[in-house]
Amino acid sequence: MKEIYFAGGCFWGVEHFFKGVDGVVEATPGYANGNTPEPGYEQVYTDTTGYAETVRVRYNPARVDLSFLTRLFFTVTDPLTLNRQGHDEGTRYRSGIYYTAAEDRPVLEAVFAEVSARLGVPLVTELEPLRNFYPAEAYHQDYLDKHPDGYCHLPLKTFTYLRLYQDARLFLGDEKDPLARMANLTALIAGKMHFFWTGFYRVCGKELVLGPFQGTPACFRIGYGKGVCGTAWAGKKTVIVPNVEEFPGHIACSSASKSEIVIPVFDKDGNVTAVLDIDSDEYATFDHVDAAWLELLAALSL
């Protein structure tokens, strides 16, 4: 077994999330990297002890690797806000990753760089060796199991996406044909998330050509750099559009579409081979949480 320590705001939700990850054998909330011995919650709450609410994650590296766990961590935290996650504010709620094995740092740094590049700015999330960790009091352990309606700062869709991703990875298995994978992945996303339109466009020469989809009839072909899909292809990055009517050059396949997110699919050489296009019939449906999870899901299409 290996371990890594995640500080992501209130530890109730972070613990509950990681307990649901395949390959995680134990998630324990506690206090990390502070300045006093044997801290209690009341002390930590004063923000004078230097501790951060942290979850110790013990995992089986044969089933889940550190890089993937770290990517998951960044789907449930905001790495751009200092000393705050959700509605919780204070140094005890800072975001951080603390490691015990020196060989873990390059793996963590690679994911930090990846997330920073995607967001276009440096992250405020700490990356440090673990100095100390004390498990939290018994009433904090398994809190959301004991209190299902208890406070959780994580968006509920985070837990839905986790179940969807794990189900999709298991269902797709070792199928080699990308069109077959796209078809079933589209069906799985649409069935779980109930978006207005979900589908793939494949790169064919200088155009995107309609692939497997769930929803109303759509445009057959989209040019390079045209519309939201072509823009995501050309820019090689996810594009979120809160209001399609305000996007210059938007291609209206359906007048019912109000907001949109498009995720590029990359091959092993970094070339865009397709895009995952998802539309909503409501405005401002998609945010950074959707982007992080749909990027993970889109990668399963290859």
N, C-alpha and C positions, 0 to 999 in steps of 0.2 A: 504494500500500500504506500501511496505518496500523499502529501498534504500541501495545501496552499491556503492562504488566509485572505479573505475578501472583506473589505470594509465598503459598504455601499448604502449608508444611511441606516435607518432603523433595522436592527438585525432580525426582527420577526419575519419580515417578508423575504429577506435575502436567504435566511435559513430555509424557509418553506419552499422557495424556488429551487435551490440546489438539492434539496432532498428528492425532488422529482426528476433529477437528471440521471439517465441511465449510466451506470458506472460509478456513481457517487455512493459510497458505503456509509458515510456519516457526515452530518452537518451540525456543528455545535456553535451556538452564539456565545460571544464573550467580549472581552476587552483586550485590545492589543496596543503595543508600542506606547505605553504611558510611562510615568515617572515615579509612581508610588507602588509599594507592594500590596498584594491582595485587595484590589479595589472593589468596592460595592457599587451598585447602580446609583445610589444617591450621591456618592462622591463623584462618579464619572459625569453625572448629570450637571454638575456645577461648572464643567469645562475648565477645571483647574488642575486636573490630573494628567492631561496630555493623552488620555486613552481615546481610541476610536471604537465605536461599536463594530464588531468584526465577527465573521463567521469562519470557523475552521472547517475546511472541506477536505475530507479524506476520500481518496478515490483509487480505483483500480486502473492503472495505466494501460492494462491490456484491453480495457473496454472503452476508456475515454482518455484523451490526452490533454495536457495542460493548455496547449494552444486553443483547443476548442472550448475548454472551460473558461478561459480568459475572454474569448469572443462572447460567450454567453454572459459573462459578467458585464460587459459593455452594452448588452441589450437591456439590462435592468438598472443601469446607473446613468447619470448625466455627468460625463467627464469634464464638463466645462464650467460647472458651478463650484465655487470654493466654499467648503464648510457648510454645504447644504445639499440635501436630497429630498425632492418632493416638498412637503410643507415643513420638514424638520431642518432646523438651523442650529449651528454650533460646531465647534471643532470636533466634538464627539461623533458628528454625522459626516465628517469628511470622507471622501472616497479614497481608497488605497488598496494596493495589493502588496502583501508581505510574504516573503519566501524564506524557506529554511535551507534550501539546497542551492549552492552557487551556480550549478549548471542550469537552473531554471531561469536565471535572469535573462540570457539571450533570447529564450523563447518568449518571455514576457515583453521584452523590449521590441521584438518583431511585431507583436500584436499592437502594442502602444503606437508604433510607427504607422502601422496600417490604419488604425482608427484615426490618428491625427491627420493623416493624408486625406482620408475620406471627409473629415470635418473641415479641413483646411486651416486649422489653428492648433497650437500646442494644447495638450491636456493638462488639467490641474490635478488629476488623480496621482496620488503618491505611488512610487515604486521603491520599496525599501526592504532590507533584510528584516526578518521578524526579530524584535528584541525581547518581547515577552508576550504572554497570552494567558489570560485567566478566564475560565468558563464563567458565564453569567449564572445568576441565581436560578434555582430550580423552576421558579414560576415563569422564567423567560424561555425555558427549553420547550420546544414543540408548541409554542404559544398559539399559533394559528390552527394547529390540530385540536387543541383544547378549546379554542375560541374561534370558530369558523367565521364569525361575523366581526372579529376583532380588527383593529386598525392595521392597514397595510398600505405603504406608500407606493407600491409597485402597481402599474396599470394592470387591470384584470386580463387584458388581451395578451400580456406577457406569458401568462400561464397557458392560455389557449394556444399561442404560437409554439410553446415548448412541446405540448402534446402533439400538435400537428407535425412539427419537425421530426420528432422521434418516430411517430407513426409512418411518416413518409419515407424516412431513411430505411426503416425496416421493410416496408412494403415494396419499395423499388429494388431493394436487394442488389444483386449483381447483374441485373438486366443490362445488356450492352447497347441496345438500339436507342439513340437519343430521342427519336420521335415517339417511341413507346413510353419512354420515361417522361417526356413532356406531357403526353396525353394523360397519364395517370396522375402526375403531379398537379396538373391543372385541375383535374377532378377533385383531388384531395383538398387543395386550397379552397376551391369554390364551395365544396361541401362543408368545410369547417368554418370558413370566414364569411360566407354569404355576401361576397362583393357583387356589384352589378355586372362586371365583366372581368374575366380572368383568362389570359391566354398568352401564347408565345408568338413572336415574329422571328423568323429565321433569316440570317444574313445569306443572301444569294446574289453574289456579284456586288452591284452598287445599289441594291434595294433590300428592304426587309419584306419578306413574303409571309403571309399569314400561315400560322401553324396551328397546332391543337388549341382549342379554346372552349370556354363555357360562357354562354351569354348570347346576346343578340347578334345577328349578322354584322360583320365588320369589314373594314377596308382590306382589299386583297394585298396591296403593295404600298410601301411607304419609302420615299427616297432618303438617301443619306443626308442627315442634318435637317430633315423635314419633320415638323410636328414634334410632339414630346418623345415619341419612340426614336425618331431619327436623331434628335438632339442627344438622347442618352447614349446612343450608338456612337455618334461622333465624339462626344466628350468623354466616353468611357467611364461614366459615373452615373449613379442613381439620380433621377430627377423627380422631385416632388412638386406637384402643382395643386395648390389649394383651391383654385378657381380656374378651370380650363378656359373660360371666356376671357381671362386676362393674360393668357399665354400667347405671345406673338407667333403667328403662323400655325396655331392649333388646327389639327385636322379632325373635323367633327364626324366621326364614324356613326355616332348616335347623339341625338340632341338631349338624351336623358343623362348623359355623363356630365358630372359637375366637378369632380376632382379626380386626380390621376397620379399614379406612381409608376415609373418605369425603371427596371433594374437590368443592367447589362449582364450577359452570361459570358464568361471568359473560358477559353481553352487553356491548356497547360503552358502555352507560350504567351499568354496575355492578350490574345486576339479576341475581339467580340464575335461570337458565333450566333448569338440570338439575343433577344430582349424579352423579359417577362413584363407584360403590360397589364396593369390592374386599374380598373375604373370604378368609381363610386357614384351613386346617384344623389349623394349629399356633398355639400361643400366641406373642405378642410378635414377630410377623413383621415389622411395619412400624416405621420410624423416620423421622427428619428427611430422610434421603436419599430414601426412597420418596416422602415428601410433596413434596419439591422437584421431583422428576422427574414424578410423577403430576399435579402442578399444570400443568406444561408440556404434558404429553400431553393432559390434559382440555381445555385451551384449544384444541387442534386440532380439537375436535368441532364448533366453530362455523365 
